[in-house]
């Protein structure tokens, strides 16, 4: 008898995993893009006009960017 049960195909951990993966990737991209520069957070701030404290959280891998900030980053990187 085939299993015809339809349910949530994504596990409950998907959102958490996605946020962690996004945080890790943004951190890596920003560090690679600014590896030779001394004031990376200030440079990113000048490019994107996003607050330094917000950028610092991404740069240190503490928080993922919001969807609006992610789009701004995508435009510049």
N, C-alpha and C positions, 0 to 999 in steps of 0.2 A: 504494500500500500504506500503510495507516494506521500511524502510530507508536503502538504499544501498550506501549512501554517504560515501566515504572513505576519511578520513582526518587525521590530526595529533591526535593520541589518547592521547598524553601527553599534559597537559596544559603548557602554556608558563612559568609558575612559577616553573616548575619541577626542572630545573637546580639550581635556587636560593634556593629552599627548600632543595634540596640535599646537597648543599654546607653548608647551615646552620645546617642541621642535622649531617653531617659529622664533622663539627667543634665542635659541642656540644658533640658528642660521643667520639672524640679523646681527647678532654679536660677532659672528665669524666674518660676515661680509664687511661690517664697519671696521673691524680690526685689520682685515686684509687691505681695504681701500686706504687706510690711513696708517699703515705700519711704519712709515718713515717720517711721520710728522709728530711734533711734540704736543701740540694743543688740539687734539683730535675733536674733542667735544665742541670747542669754540668754532672750529672749521665747519663741522656739521651744522651748528647753529646758524652760521652765516649763510650756508647753502640753502637751508630749509626753513629758517625763521621759527624753529621749534625751541621751546625752553631748554636751557642747559640741564636742569635737573631731570627732565624727561629723557633726554638723550643719554645722560649718564646711566640711567636705569637700564636702557637697552645695551649700552656699551659694556656694562658690567654683567649683563645677562640676568638681571633681576626680574624684569618685566618685558612682555612683548609689546610692540607698538599697537595702538588702536588701528582700526581699519583706515581711518582718515590719514593718520600718520604713515601707515604702511604705503598708501598711495603716493604720498609726498616723497617718501624715501625711494619708491620705485621710479619716480620721475628723475631723481637725481643720481641714482646708482643703477 
